[in-house]
Amino acid sequence: MERPAWAPRSIDISVPSVSRMYDYYLGGSHNFEVDREAARRAMEFMPGLPKIMQANRAFMRRAVRFAAGEGITQFLDVGSGIPTFGNVHEVARVAVPDARVMYVDHDPVAVAHSQAVLEGDDGTGVVAADLRKPREILGSPEVLRLIDLNRPVALLLVAILHFVEDTDDPYAAVAELRQALAPGSMLVLTHASYEGVPLPVERAEGAVDVYRDIRNPLVMRTRDEIARFFEGYDMVEPGLVPMPQWRPDTAPEDEDPYAFSGFAGVGRTA
């Protein structure tokens, strides 16, 4: 397999990556055949996976516009993935031209491509770090260069927490990040769940098994389990809901049934 110029030498391009699979679902070009093969296997069980990812991105853009409209000028996107059209900084700067955005990911391809896309933009940055180690993020010189933790921050955990297993205590990681943020900060979150998937659970489990097979287990949590991530936050209306139902731009009933898989919400600290 030929290694493209944008792929860092340090990565094993024979192993699927969830970031590159996500890029493939969204129609991106920064993925390899091994990623496409894994994604197609998952889609054999859940053919609507691209619709879920599109709904996820659409929610993210609405939530960023909301946060910017509420006066937030700093955004910390953890698990940001590979840049695609309509990134956080592009959306935020429509409302806040001087918005500062820090992207965080542990996938070398996502980090390398983000660095290339963001080169020369002093109001954005990218750092390689892991959500499971919040202190690495909070203590990063790159993060502290851009993000003033004494002022409100929008913390984005979009489509990332379902890749953190319970044994890694994702609730503690989210709480540690919250405790470091100033009052008035926001949490923007989406999470996969069997609830809302327009398929029998047994069939949806086939897609989950594909992620387990590539050693990136997909943890499907219940609505109540997802709601626990918002402890310490006041929920913004309409609360924790399927993605198309959070402050929609268009009628939710026009959405593909798969778009209602999982939940999305925004919380604000007092």
Secondary structure as the mmCIF struct_conf table of DSSP 4:
data_model
#
loop_
_struct_conf.conf_type_id
_struct_conf.id
_struct_conf.beg_label_comp_id
_struct_conf.beg_label_asym_id
_struct_conf.beg_label_seq_id
_struct_conf.end_label_comp_id
_struct_conf.end_label_asym_id
_struct_conf.end_label_seq_id
HELX_LH_PP_P HELX_LH_PP_P1 GLU A 2 PRO A 4
TURN_TY1_P TURN_TY1_P1 ALA A 5 TRP A 6
BEND BEND1 ALA A 7 ALA A 7
TURN_TY1_P TURN_TY1_P2 ARG A 9 SER A 10
BEND BEND2 ILE A 11 ILE A 11
TURN_TY1_P TURN_TY1_P3 ILE A 13 SER A 14
BEND BEND3 VAL A 15 VAL A 15
HELX_RH_AL_P HELX_RH_AL_P1 VAL A 18 TYR A 25
TURN_TY1_P TURN_TY1_P4 LEU A 26 GLY A 27
BEND BEND4 SER A 29 SER A 29
HELX_RH_AL_P HELX_RH_AL_P2 GLU A 33 PHE A 45
TURN_TY1_P TURN_TY1_P5 PRO A 47 GLY A 48
HELX_RH_AL_P HELX_RH_AL_P3 LEU A 49 GLY A 69
TURN_TY1_P TURN_TY1_P6 GLU A 70 GLY A 71
STRN STRN1 GLN A 74 VAL A 78
TURN_TY1_P TURN_TY1_P7 GLY A 79 GLY A 79
BEND BEND5 ILE A 82 ILE A 82
BEND BEND6 PHE A 85 GLY A 86
HELX_RH_AL_P HELX_RH_AL_P4 VAL A 88 ALA A 95
TURN_TY1_P TURN_TY1_P8 PRO A 97 ASP A 98
STRN STRN2 ARG A 100 ASP A 105
BEND BEND7 HIS A 106 HIS A 106
HELX_RH_AL_P HELX_RH_AL_P5 PRO A 108 LEU A 118
TURN_TY1_P TURN_TY1_P9 GLU A 119 GLY A 120
TURN_TY1_P TURN_TY1_P10 ASP A 122 GLY A 123
STRN STRN3 THR A 124 ALA A 128
TURN_TY1_P TURN_TY1_P11 LEU A 131 ARG A 132
HELX_RH_AL_P HELX_RH_AL_P6 PRO A 134 LEU A 138
TURN_TY1_P TURN_TY1_P12 GLY A 139 GLY A 139
HELX_RH_AL_P HELX_RH_AL_P7 PRO A 141 LEU A 146
TURN_TY1_P TURN_TY1_P13 LEU A 149 ASN A 150
BEND BEND8 ARG A 151 ARG A 151
STRN STRN4 ALA A 154 VAL A 158
BEND BEND9 ALA A 159 ALA A 159
HELX_RH_3T_P HELX_RH_3T_P1 LEU A 161 PHE A 163
BEND BEND10 VAL A 164 VAL A 164
HELX_RH_3T_P HELX_RH_3T_P2 ASP A 166 ASP A 168
HELX_RH_AL_P HELX_RH_AL_P8 PRO A 170 GLN A 179
TURN_TY1_P TURN_TY1_P14 ALA A 180 ALA A 180
BEND BEND11 LEU A 181 LEU A 181
HELX_LH_PP_P HELX_LH_PP_P2 ALA A 182 ALA A 182
TURN_TY1_P TURN_TY1_P15 PRO A 183 GLY A 184
STRN STRN5 MET A 186 HIS A 191
BEND BEND12 TYR A 194 TYR A 194
TURN_TY1_P TURN_TY1_P16 GLU A 195 GLY A 196
BEND BEND13 PRO A 198 LEU A 199
HELX_RH_AL_P HELX_RH_AL_P9 VAL A 201 ASP A 213
TURN_TY1_P TURN_TY1_P17 ILE A 214 ARG A 215
HELX_RH_AL_P HELX_RH_AL_P10 ARG A 223 ALA A 227
HELX_RH_3T_P HELX_RH_3T_P3 ARG A 228 PHE A 230
TURN_TY1_P TURN_TY1_P18 GLU A 231 GLY A 232
BEND BEND14 TYR A 233 TYR A 233
STRN STRN6 ASP A 234 MET A 235
HELX_LH_PP_P HELX_LH_PP_P3 VAL A 236 VAL A 236
TURN_TY1_P TURN_TY1_P19 GLU A 237 PRO A 238
BEND BEND15 LEU A 240 LEU A 240
STRN STRN7 VAL A 241 VAL A 241
HELX_RH_3T_P HELX_RH_3T_P4 MET A 243 GLN A 245
BEND BEND16 TRP A 246 ARG A 247
BEND BEND17 ASP A 249 THR A 250
HELX_RH_3T_P HELX_RH_3T_P5 PRO A 252 ASP A 254
BEND BEND18 GLU A 255 GLU A 255
HELX_RH_3T_P HELX_RH_3T_P6 PRO A 257 PHE A 260
BEND BEND19 SER A 261 GLY A 262
STRN STRN8 PHE A 263 ARG A 268
#
